[in-house]
């Protein structure tokens, strides 16, 4: 499922500003044994990298295509006997090379993580678009993360921390 989202200027926990208007992103579901989590990316390979890194091989991700079919982007790699080879095959190149070519997209992807299912995601995105003050957006995101997380894993907070650490 594609979503149109306006790119907003704020901290690194958001999608970077783009004055050209709206861009199309896929909504992905980050699959864990606990809470529903969604994130945005315009590329399955970027979604793959972010889910592998954040999930440390213990989580997967998928999206729904325009026909309503589930597209599995990443299955859990923790039982893969050769994870490095699997990652390279998925990306068509070494991870470090992919990282350098896609660092901005990876940062944006990590910054887009939020708790909730697809419908919750739409409500979250609408709220984020309506809140224009940077500090109020940060406060909203922190409250949303705390109120919608039932596990101690803090997947979303971890994704935001990755986004903060990526230097462009």
C-alpha positions in Angstrom: 0.0 0.0 0.0 1.4 3.4 -1.0 0.9 6.5 1.1 1.5 10.0 0.1 3.3 11.9 2.7 4.5 15.5 3.0 8.0 15.8 4.0 8.4 18.0 7.1 11.4 19.7 8.6 12.3 18.8 12.2 14.7 16.7 14.1 16.3 13.5 12.7 13.3 11.6 14.0 11.3 12.6 10.9 11.6 12.4 7.2 14.0 15.0 5.9 12.6 18.2 4.4 11.9 18.2 0.7 10.4 21.3 -0.9 9.3 19.4 -4.0 6.0 18.4 -2.4 4.8 14.8 -1.7 6.5 11.5 -2.3 5.1 8.0 -2.4 6.2 5.6 0.2 5.2 2.0 1.0 3.9 1.3 4.4 5.7 -1.7 5.8 4.7 -3.8 8.8 7.7 -4.7 11.1 6.9 -8.2 12.3 7.7 -9.0 15.9 6.1 -11.3 18.5 4.8 -8.3 20.4 3.4 -5.0 19.2 2.2 -4.0 15.7 4.7 -1.6 14.2 4.8 0.2 10.8 7.3 2.2 8.9 7.8 4.0 5.6 10.2 3.4 2.8 10.1 3.9 -1.0 12.3 0.8 -1.6 12.0 -2.8 -0.5 15.8 -3.1 -0.1 15.9 -0.2 2.3 13.0 -1.7 4.2 15.0 -5.0 4.2 18.1 -3.4 5.6 16.3 -1.5 8.3 14.3 -4.5 9.5 17.4 -6.8 9.6 19.4 -4.2 11.5 16.7 -3.3 14.0 15.4 -6.8 14.4 18.9 -8.3 14.6 17.6 -11.2 12.5 14.7 -11.8 15.0 12.1 -9.8 13.1 10.7 -9.6 9.6 8.8 -7.2 7.5 6.2 -7.1 4.7 4.0 -4.8 2.8 0.8 -5.1 0.8 1.0 -4.4 -3.0 -1.5 -2.5 -5.0 -3.6 -5.6 -5.5 -3.9 -6.4 -1.8 -1.3 -9.2 -1.9 1.2 -9.5 0.9 4.8 -9.0 -0.3 7.3 -10.5 2.2 10.4 -8.3 2.2 12.3 -9.9 5.0 11.9 -13.1 6.9 13.7 -13.7 10.2 17.4 -14.5 9.6 18.3 -15.8 13.0 18.2 -19.4 11.8 19.9 -18.6 8.4 23.2 -20.6 8.3 24.8 -17.9 6.1 23.1 -14.6 6.8 25.8 -12.5 5.2 25.4 -14.3 1.9 21.6 -14.0 2.1 21.8 -10.2 2.8 24.2 -9.8 -0.1 21.9 -11.8 -2.4 18.9 -9.7 -1.4 20.7 -6.4 -1.9 22.7 -7.4 -5.0 25.8 -6.0 -3.4 27.7 -6.0 -0.1 25.8 -4.3 2.8 28.5 -1.6 3.3 28.3 -0.6 -0.4 24.4 -0.5 -0.2 24.7 1.5 3.0 26.8 4.2 1.5 24.6 4.5 -1.6 21.4 4.7 0.5 22.3 6.2 3.8 19.8 9.1 3.6 16.9 6.7 2.7 17.9 4.4 5.6 18.0 7.3 8.0 14.5 8.4 6.9 13.2 4.8 7.1 14.4 4.4 10.7 12.9 7.8 11.6 9.5 6.8 10.3 8.9 3.8 12.7 5.8 4.0 14.8 3.7 1.6 16.9 0.3 0.5 15.4 -1.2 -1.3 12.5 -1.8 0.2 9.0 -5.0 2.1 10.1 -3.2 3.4 13.2 -0.4 4.5 10.9 -2.7 6.7 8.9 -4.0 8.4 12.0 -0.4 8.8 13.3 0.7 10.4 10.0 -2.3 12.8 10.0 -1.4 13.9 13.6 2.2 14.4 12.7 1.2 16.5 9.7 -1.1 18.6 11.8 1.5 19.3 14.5 3.9 21.9 13.1 5.9 22.8 16.2 9.1 20.7 16.4 9.0 20.3 20.2 5.3 19.4 20.3 6.0 16.8 17.6 8.8 15.3 19.7 6.5 15.2 22.7 3.7 13.6 20.7 6.0 10.9 19.3 7.3 10.1 22.8 3.8 9.8 24.3 2.6 7.8 21.3 5.6 5.4 21.7 5.1 5.0 25.4 1.3 4.6 25.2 1.3 2.1 22.3 4.2 -0.1 23.4 3.2 -3.1 25.5 6.6 -4.9 25.4 9.9 -3.9 27.0 11.7 -4.2 23.6 11.2 -0.5 22.6 11.7 -1.3 18.9 10.5 2.1 17.8 12.7 4.0 20.1 15.6 1.8 18.9 14.8 2.7 15.3 14.8 6.4 16.1 18.1 6.0 17.9 19.6 4.5 14.7 18.2 7.4 12.7 19.9 9.9 15.1 23.2 8.1 14.8 23.4 8.0 11.0 25.5 10.9 9.8 24.9 12.1 6.2 
